[in-house]
Amino acid sequence: MAMVCLTDFEEYAKAHLSKATWDYYAAGADECCTRDDNLLAYKRIRLRPRILRDVSVSDTRTTVQGKEISFPVGIAPTAFHCLAWHEGEVATARATEGLNTCYITSTYSTCSVEEIVAAAPSGYRWFQLYVYRERKLSEQLVHRVEALGYKALVLTVDVPYTGKRRNDIRNQFRLPPHLKVKNFEGVFEETSVPEEYGIPANTLDPSISWKDIYWLQSITRLPIIIKGILTKEDAELAVEHGVQGIIVSNHGGRQLDGGPASVHAKHIPHNFILEKEFVINRVIQCDRGVTIISLKKRYLGCCFCQAVIISCVIYQGEEGVREVLQILNDEFRLSMALSGCRNVAEIRRNLVQFSKL
C-alpha cells in the first residue's frame, strides 16, 4: 500500500513496534487530555483562502535563527530512535541533511552527538539540553556540541520532574540492554538507584530557575532557545533574560496533563522585539498527532515535528524520514497555493481563524 500521509506511517509503526515501545512513544501524562487536545485544537483551526493570486510559482524556503531552510518544518528532539530502527538518530540526521532542514538532537539519543555529526557533517543541527543536579554533566554536553558545530542549545524547561506516564509504569518500560543513552556512555557508575528512561532516577535538577539562563550564557557562545513555554508571562521573561528564541510546546502532553494545547498559546506574539532591533523568533512544536502541514502551522511559526518522526523512522529508517519530510513539504506547498500564498512571507494572521474546543 502506498504511504500517502502521516497517518499511514503511524499505523505502520503501531503494527510493527512492540506494545511497550509503542506505548512509550504514544504516551501522554495521566489521562492524556492535553495530548489529545493537541490534535483536536489543531484540527479546529480554519483557513481563509484568498483567490486569483497567481500561484504558478511558489517558494517554501524560510529562515530560522538566520539559517535558510527548505521549508518551515524541522525535527523536534525525540528520544531513543534506535528503538524504532537500528541506525537510529544517524538515519534521521542524514535525512534532514538531505532535505536541508533543522534537526534538534535529543540529549536522550541512542547515537552519540559525535556519531550524528559524522553521519551528516553538513546538516543543520541544534542540541536539546536538560540541566542536571550535577551541573558538570550539562556543562560537558554543552562544550561537546559547541565543538562539534551544533548551532544552538534548546533548553527544555518543562521537566523539573518527569510526568506520570501511566502506560510506561504499567509496562515497566526500560531501554533494552543493547541500547544506551549514548551521550552518557561511561558517565554513570553501577548503582542501586532505579533507572528512569536510560539514566539514574532523580538526575534532573528541579531547582532550575531563570538564573540558570545566565549560567548557560556564561559557559557558551551558542544561542539559547527555551523549549516548553506556554504563557505570555514566561515568554516575556525569556526576552528579559536574553534568550535567542522560544519553542512553544507542552512536551507532547507528556508532562502536565490539563495544560493548554500548544496551538492555543496563540496569545504569545509572533515576535518579541527587544532594544537594538533584536528579534526573538517564535517557533512551535507540533505536539502529537499532526497529520498535515499547512498554513495553520506556518502562521504559528516554524514547526518542529515530534512523535511523528518515530513513525517514519521505523518505516525504512533514513528513507522513511525523507519520505515523510517530502510529504510534509508537498502538503505545505499545496496549502500555500490553495490559500493564495506564493511564499512564506505572504502567510499572515488574516489567513487563519481559531474556533474553541
C-alpha positions as CSV (number, residue, x, y, z in Angstrom):
1,M,0.0,0.0,0.0
2,A,1.3,3.5,-0.9
3,M,2.2,5.7,2.1
4,V,0.4,8.9,1.2
5,C,0.1,10.7,4.6
6,L,1.4,10.7,8.1
7,T,-1.4,8.6,9.4
8,D,-0.3,5.8,7.2
9,F,3.2,5.9,8.8
10,E,1.6,6.0,12.3
11,E,-0.5,2.9,11.6
12,Y,2.6,1.1,10.2
13,A,4.6,1.9,13.3
14,K,1.8,0.7,15.7
15,A,1.6,-2.6,13.8
16,H,5.4,-3.2,13.9
17,L,6.6,-1.9,17.3
18,S,6.2,-3.9,20.5
19,K,3.3,-2.7,22.7
20,A,5.7,-1.3,25.3
21,T,7.7,0.7,22.7
22,W,4.5,2.0,21.0
23,D,3.0,3.0,24.3
24,Y,6.2,4.8,25.2
25,Y,6.2,6.9,22.0
26,A,2.4,7.4,22.1
27,A,2.2,8.2,25.8
28,G,0.7,11.3,27.4
29,A,0.7,12.2,31.1
30,D,-2.1,10.9,33.4
31,E,-5.4,10.8,31.4
32,C,-3.8,12.1,28.2
33,C,-6.2,15.0,28.0
34,T,-3.5,17.5,26.8
35,R,-2.0,15.0,24.4
36,D,-5.4,14.5,22.7
37,D,-6.2,18.2,22.8
38,N,-3.1,18.9,20.7
39,L,-4.6,17.2,17.8
40,L,-8.2,18.4,18.4
41,A,-7.2,22.0,18.7
42,Y,-5.1,21.9,15.6
43,K,-8.0,20.4,13.6
44,R,-10.3,23.2,14.6
45,I,-8.1,25.9,13.1
46,R,-9.7,27.0,9.8
47,L,-8.1,28.7,6.8
48,R,-9.4,31.7,4.9
49,P,-8.0,31.2,1.4
50,R,-7.5,34.1,-1.0
51,I,-8.2,33.6,-4.7
52,L,-6.9,34.8,-8.1
53,R,-3.4,35.4,-6.7
54,D,-1.2,33.9,-9.4
55,V,0.4,31.0,-7.6
56,S,2.1,29.5,-10.6
57,V,5.4,29.8,-8.9
58,S,5.8,29.2,-5.1
59,D,8.8,29.3,-2.7
60,T,8.6,27.4,0.6
61,R,12.0,28.5,1.9
62,T,12.3,30.4,5.1
63,T,14.9,31.2,7.8
64,V,15.2,30.1,11.4
65,Q,17.9,31.7,13.6
66,G,19.3,33.3,10.4
67,K,19.8,30.0,8.6
68,E,17.8,29.3,5.4
69,I,15.9,26.0,5.4
70,S,13.9,24.4,2.6
71,F,10.5,24.8,4.4
72,P,9.4,25.7,7.9
73,V,9.3,22.2,9.3
74,G,12.1,20.6,11.3
75,I,12.7,17.6,13.6
76,A,11.9,18.2,17.3
77,P,14.0,16.3,19.9
78,T,12.7,12.8,20.3
79,A,14.5,10.1,22.4
80,F,15.6,6.6,21.6
81,H,15.4,6.4,17.8
82,C,17.2,3.0,17.9
83,L,14.1,1.5,19.4
84,A,12.5,2.1,16.0
85,W,15.4,1.5,13.6
86,H,18.8,0.0,14.0
87,E,20.6,3.1,12.8
88,G,18.5,5.4,15.0
89,E,19.4,9.1,15.0
90,V,22.1,8.7,12.4
91,A,19.4,7.9,9.9
92,T,17.3,10.9,11.0
93,A,20.3,13.2,10.7
94,R,21.1,12.1,7.2
95,A,17.5,12.6,6.0
96,T,17.3,16.1,7.4
97,E,20.6,17.0,6.0
98,G,19.4,15.8,2.6
99,L,16.2,17.9,2.7
100,N,18.0,21.0,4.2
101,T,16.0,21.5,7.4
102,C,16.8,21.7,11.1
103,Y,17.2,18.6,13.3
104,I,17.1,19.1,17.1
105,T,19.1,16.3,18.6
106,S,17.8,14.8,21.8
107,T,20.0,14.5,24.9
108,Y,18.5,11.1,25.2
109,S,19.7,9.9,21.8
110,T,20.7,6.3,21.3
111,C,23.5,7.5,19.0
112,S,26.1,10.0,20.3
113,V,26.4,13.5,19.2
114,E,29.7,12.6,17.6
115,E,28.2,9.7,15.6
116,I,25.4,12.0,14.4
117,V,27.8,14.7,13.1
118,A,30.0,12.1,11.4
119,A,27.0,10.7,9.6
120,A,25.7,14.1,8.4
121,P,28.6,16.5,8.6
122,S,26.8,19.3,6.6
123,G,23.5,19.1,8.5
124,Y,21.9,22.0,10.4
125,R,21.6,20.9,14.0
126,W,20.6,22.2,17.3
127,F,21.0,20.3,20.6
128,Q,18.3,19.8,23.2
129,L,19.7,20.3,26.7
130,Y,18.5,19.4,30.2
131,V,20.0,20.8,33.4
132,Y,21.2,18.1,35.8
133,R,21.8,18.2,39.6
134,E,25.4,17.5,38.7
135,R,26.0,20.6,36.6
136,K,29.2,19.3,35.1
137,L,27.1,16.8,33.1
138,S,25.3,19.6,31.4
139,E,28.4,21.7,31.0
140,Q,30.3,18.9,29.4
141,L,27.5,18.3,26.9
142,V,27.4,22.0,26.0
143,H,31.1,22.0,25.3
144,R,30.9,18.8,23.3
145,V,28.2,20.0,21.0
146,E,29.7,23.5,20.6
147,A,33.0,22.0,19.5
148,L,31.1,19.7,17.0
149,G,29.4,22.6,15.3
150,Y,25.9,22.5,16.7
151,K,24.3,25.9,16.1
152,A,22.0,26.4,19.1
153,L,21.1,25.0,22.5
154,V,17.5,24.1,23.1
155,L,17.0,24.2,26.8
156,T,14.0,22.1,27.8
157,V,12.4,23.7,30.8
158,D,9.2,21.8,31.5
159,V,10.7,18.7,33.1
160,P,11.7,19.6,36.7
161,Y,10.2,16.1,37.3
162,T,9.1,13.5,34.8
163,G,5.4,13.5,34.2
164,K,3.4,10.4,35.2
165,R,3.0,8.3,32.0
166,R,0.7,5.5,33.2
167,N,1.4,3.0,30.4
168,D,5.2,3.3,30.9
169,I,4.6,2.4,34.6
170,R,2.2,-0.5,33.7
171,N,4.7,-1.8,31.1
172,Q,7.7,-1.3,33.4
173,F,9.3,0.4,30.4
174,R,13.1,0.2,30.2
175,L,15.6,0.5,27.4
176,P,16.6,-2.9,26.2
177,P,20.1,-4.0,27.4
178,H,21.7,-3.5,24.0
179,L,20.7,0.2,23.8
180,K,22.2,3.1,25.9
181,V,21.7,6.8,26.2
182,K,24.9,7.2,24.2
183,N,25.7,10.8,25.3
184,F,26.1,9.5,28.8
185,E,28.0,6.3,28.0
186,G,30.5,5.6,30.7
187,V,29.3,8.5,32.9
188,F,27.2,6.8,35.4
189,E,28.7,4.1,37.6
190,E,26.8,1.0,38.6
191,T,24.3,2.0,41.2
192,S,21.2,0.6,43.0
193,V,19.3,3.8,42.1
194,P,16.4,2.9,39.9
195,E,16.7,3.8,36.2
196,E,14.4,6.3,34.6
197,Y,14.5,6.5,30.8
198,G,18.0,5.2,30.5
199,I,19.8,7.1,33.3
200,P,19.6,7.0,37.1
201,A,16.3,8.5,38.5
202,N,16.4,11.9,40.1
203,T,19.3,13.1,37.9
204,L,17.4,16.1,36.6
205,D,17.6,19.3,38.7
206,P,14.2,20.5,39.9
207,S,15.8,23.7,41.2
208,I,16.4,25.1,37.8
209,S,15.3,28.7,37.5
210,W,15.7,31.8,35.4
211,K,19.2,32.5,36.9
212,D,20.4,29.4,35.2
213,I,20.0,31.1,31.8
214,Y,22.8,33.4,32.9
215,W,24.9,30.4,33.9
216,L,24.4,28.9,30.5
217,Q,25.3,32.2,28.8
218,S,28.5,32.2,30.8
219,I,29.7,28.9,29.5
220,T,28.8,29.0,25.8
221,R,28.5,31.4,22.9
222,L,25.8,29.3,21.3
223,P,22.3,30.9,21.0
224,I,20.0,29.7,23.8
225,I,16.4,28.7,22.8
226,I,13.9,27.8,25.5
227,K,11.6,24.9,24.8
228,G,8.4,24.5,26.9
229,I,6.9,27.9,27.1
230,L,3.1,28.2,27.1
231,T,2.3,31.6,28.6
232,K,2.9,35.2,27.6
233,E,4.4,35.9,31.0
234,D,7.1,33.3,30.6
235,A,7.8,34.4,27.0
236,E,8.3,38.0,28.3
237,L,10.7,36.7,31.0
238,A,12.6,34.8,28.3
239,V,13.1,38.1,26.5
240,E,14.2,39.8,29.7
241,H,16.8,37.1,30.2
242,G,18.3,37.5,26.7
243,V,17.4,34.1,25.1
244,Q,17.5,34.0,21.3
245,G,14.3,32.1,20.7
246,I,11.4,30.2,22.3
247,I,9.7,27.0,21.3
248,V,6.0,26.9,22.3
249,S,5.4,23.3,23.5
250,N,3.6,21.2,26.1
251,H,6.1,18.3,25.6
252,G,3.5,16.4,23.6
253,G,1.2,16.3,26.6
254,R,3.7,14.1,28.3
255,Q,4.3,16.3,31.3
256,L,1.5,18.4,32.8
257,D,-1.9,16.9,31.9
258,G,-4.5,19.7,31.8
259,G,-2.3,22.3,30.3
260,P,-3.3,24.0,27.0
261,A,-2.8,22.6,23.6
262,S,0.3,24.2,22.1
263,V,-1.6,25.9,19.3
264,H,-3.8,27.6,21.9
265,A,-0.8,29.5,23.1
266,K,-1.7,32.0,20.4
267,H,-1.7,34.9,22.7
268,I,2.1,34.8,22.6
269,P,3.0,37.3,19.9
270,H,4.8,36.1,16.8
271,N,7.9,38.1,17.6
272,F,9.3,39.9,20.6
273,I,11.3,42.9,19.6
274,L,14.0,43.9,22.0
275,E,16.0,47.1,22.1
276,K,18.7,47.4,19.4
277,E,16.2,45.7,17.0
278,F,16.9,42.2,18.4
279,V,14.2,39.7,17.5
280,I,13.2,36.7,19.4
281,N,12.0,34.1,17.0
282,R,8.8,32.2,18.0
283,V,8.5,28.7,16.8
284,I,6.0,26.0,17.8
285,Q,6.4,22.3,18.3
286,C,3.9,20.0,16.5
287,D,2.9,18.3,19.7
288,R,1.4,14.9,18.8
289,G,-0.8,13.7,16.0
290,V,0.0,16.2,13.3
291,T,-1.4,14.7,10.0
292,I,-1.0,17.6,7.6
293,I,1.2,20.6,7.4
294,S,-0.4,23.7,6.1
295,L,-0.7,27.4,6.7
296,K,-2.0,26.7,10.1
297,K,1.4,25.8,11.4
298,R,3.3,28.4,9.4
299,Y,1.1,31.2,10.9
300,L,2.2,29.9,14.3
301,G,5.8,29.9,13.3
302,C,8.4,27.3,12.2
303,C,7.1,23.9,13.2
304,F,9.2,21.1,14.8
305,C,7.6,17.6,14.5
306,Q,8.0,15.4,17.5
307,A,6.4,11.9,17.9
308,V,5.5,11.6,14.2
309,I,9.2,11.3,13.4
310,I,9.4,7.9,15.1
311,S,6.6,6.6,12.8
312,C,8.7,7.3,9.8
313,V,12.0,6.1,11.3
314,I,10.6,2.6,11.8
315,Y,9.5,2.7,8.1
316,Q,12.8,2.2,6.3
317,G,14.9,4.5,8.5
318,E,16.5,7.3,6.6
319,E,14.3,6.7,3.5
320,G,11.2,6.8,5.8
321,V,12.2,10.2,7.3
322,R,13.0,11.5,3.8
323,E,9.6,10.4,2.5
324,V,7.7,11.9,5.4
325,L,9.5,15.2,5.2
326,Q,8.8,15.3,1.4
327,I,5.1,14.6,2.1
328,L,5.1,17.5,4.6
329,N,6.9,19.8,2.1
330,D,4.4,18.9,-0.6
331,E,1.4,19.4,1.7
332,F,2.8,22.8,2.8
333,R,3.4,23.9,-0.8
334,L,-0.1,22.9,-1.9
335,S,-1.7,24.6,1.1
336,M,0.2,27.7,0.3
337,A,-1.0,27.7,-3.3
338,L,-4.6,26.9,-2.5
339,S,-4.7,29.7,0.0
340,G,-3.2,32.2,-2.4
341,C,0.3,32.5,-1.0
342,R,3.4,32.5,-3.2
343,N,5.9,32.5,-0.4
344,V,6.0,32.2,3.4
345,A,6.2,36.0,3.8
346,E,2.6,36.2,2.5
347,I,1.3,33.9,5.2
348,R,-0.4,36.3,7.6
349,R,-2.8,36.3,10.6
350,N,-5.8,37.0,8.4
351,L,-5.4,33.7,6.6
352,V,-6.4,31.6,9.7
353,Q,-9.2,31.7,12.2
354,F,-9.5,29.8,15.5
355,S,-12.5,28.1,17.0
356,K,-12.6,26.8,20.5
357,L,-12.8,23.2,21.5
